Amino acid sequence: MGELARKVPTRSLPNWLMRVVGPFDREVRAILPELGKRKNASNEKARRLLGWAPRSTKEAVLATARSLSELKLLKAG
């Protein structure tokens, strides 16, 4: 991704800080109910019944970065 790779967010914030920021930021507030929840999912059924094969991790990350760039959701570094 060259120069675009430097603009892709890689940081994460601890849950307690998200809860502090939530009351002041609408986007953060929207995800507060999901904080701390463990999500255990599998694609086994889709593979078995549909013969589906997911993208590789590398392909998925690159596609996400391209999409963020095309939607102009990356901030200037």
C-alpha positions in Angstrom: 0.0 0.0 0.0 3.0 2.3 0.0 2.4 5.7 1.5 -1.3 4.8 2.3 -0.1 2.2 4.8 1.2 5.0 7.0 -2.3 6.4 7.3 -4.1 3.3 8.4 -4.9 3.4 12.1 -3.1 0.8 14.2 -3.6 2.0 17.7 -6.1 0.8 20.2 -7.5 2.3 23.3 -8.3 0.6 26.6 -11.9 0.0 27.5 -11.8 2.4 30.4 -10.6 5.3 28.2 -13.4 4.5 25.7 -15.9 4.8 28.5 -14.5 8.2 29.5 -14.6 9.4 25.9 -18.0 7.9 25.1 -20.2 10.7 26.6 -18.4 13.3 24.4 -18.1 11.3 21.1 -21.1 9.9 19.3 -19.1 7.3 17.3 -17.4 6.0 20.5 -20.7 6.0 22.4 -22.2 3.7 19.7 -19.7 0.9 20.4 -19.8 1.1 24.2 -22.3 -1.7 24.6 -19.9 -4.0 22.8 -16.8 -3.3 24.9 -15.5 -6.3 26.8 -17.8 -8.8 25.1 -16.1 -11.9 23.7 -17.3 -13.0 20.3 -16.8 -16.6 19.4 -17.8 -17.3 15.8 -16.8 -19.7 13.1 -17.1 -19.8 9.3 -17.2 -23.6 9.3 -20.9 -23.9 8.4 -20.4 -21.6 5.4 -17.4 -23.5 4.3 -19.2 -26.8 4.6 -22.6 -26.0 3.2 -21.7 -23.4 0.6 -18.1 -24.4 -0.3 -17.1 -20.9 0.6 -13.4 -19.9 1.1 -12.6 -16.7 2.9 -9.9 -14.3 1.8 -6.5 -14.6 3.3 -5.8 -12.3 6.2 -3.4 -10.3 4.1 -6.0 -9.9 1.3 -8.6 -8.8 3.8 -6.4 -6.2 5.5 -5.3 -4.8 2.1 -8.9 -4.6 0.9 -9.9 -2.8 4.1 -7.1 -0.3 3.7 -8.1 0.4 0.1 -11.7 0.8 1.1 -10.8 3.2 3.9 -8.7 5.2 1.4 -11.4 5.3 -1.3 -14.0 6.5 1.2 -11.5 9.2 2.4 -11.6 7.9 6.0 -7.9 8.0 6.5 -6.4 11.1 8.2 -3.3 12.8 6.8 -0.2 11.5 8.6 
